[in-house]
């Protein structure tokens, strides 16, 4: 295999793992928030706020991973 092809494959695998990890993390966050709200409905606003902050940080980390994969492919 040529070096350029290996870079494309590595970037694709890295991007796929990044997206899968982010999706699993968001699923766990949503599940935990739903369970927490069901157990303590009076804390729904605090749980929702915390969930949104964590989801935003997770999405930021996922985007950083994707950018790193794309930069690895280009260089």
WOBELZI-V82193 format. One record per residue. SS is DSSP state (~ for helix, > for strand, _ for the rest). NEAR is the number of other C-alpha atoms within 8 Angstrom. D_CENTER is the distance of its C-alpha to the mean C-alpha in whole Angstrom. Layout:
# WOBELZI-V82193
[[SS NEAR D_CENTER] [SS NEAR D_CENTER]]
This chain:
# WOBELZI-V82193
[[_ 4 31] [_ 5 31] [~ 6 29] [~ 6 27] [~ 8 26] [~ 9 25] [~ 10 22] [~ 9 21] [~ 8 20] [~ 9 19] [~ 12 16] [~ 9 16] [~ 8 15] [~ 11 13] [~ 11 11] [~ 8 11] [~ 8 10] [~ 11 7] [~ 9 6] [~ 8 7] [~ 8 5] [~ 11 2] [~ 8 5] [~ 8 7] [~ 9 6] [~ 10 7] [~ 8 10] [~ 8 11] [~ 11 11] [~ 9 13] [~ 8 15] [~ 8 16] [~ 11 17] [~ 8 19] [~ 8 21] [~ 11 21] [~ 12 23] [~ 7 25] [~ 6 26] [_ 8 27] [~ 8 27] [~ 6 29] [~ 8 25] [~ 10 23] [~ 7 23] [~ 7 22] [~ 11 19] [~ 9 18] [~ 8 18] [~ 8 16] [~ 11 13] [~ 8 13] [~ 8 13] [~ 9 10] [~ 10 8] [~ 8 9] [~ 8 9] [~ 11 5] [~ 9 5] [~ 8 8] [~ 8 6] [~ 11 4] [~ 8 8] [~ 8 10] [~ 11 9] [~ 11 10] [~ 8 13] [~ 8 14] [~ 12 14] [~ 9 16] [~ 8 18] [~ 9 19] [~ 10 20] [~ 5 22] [_ 4 24]]
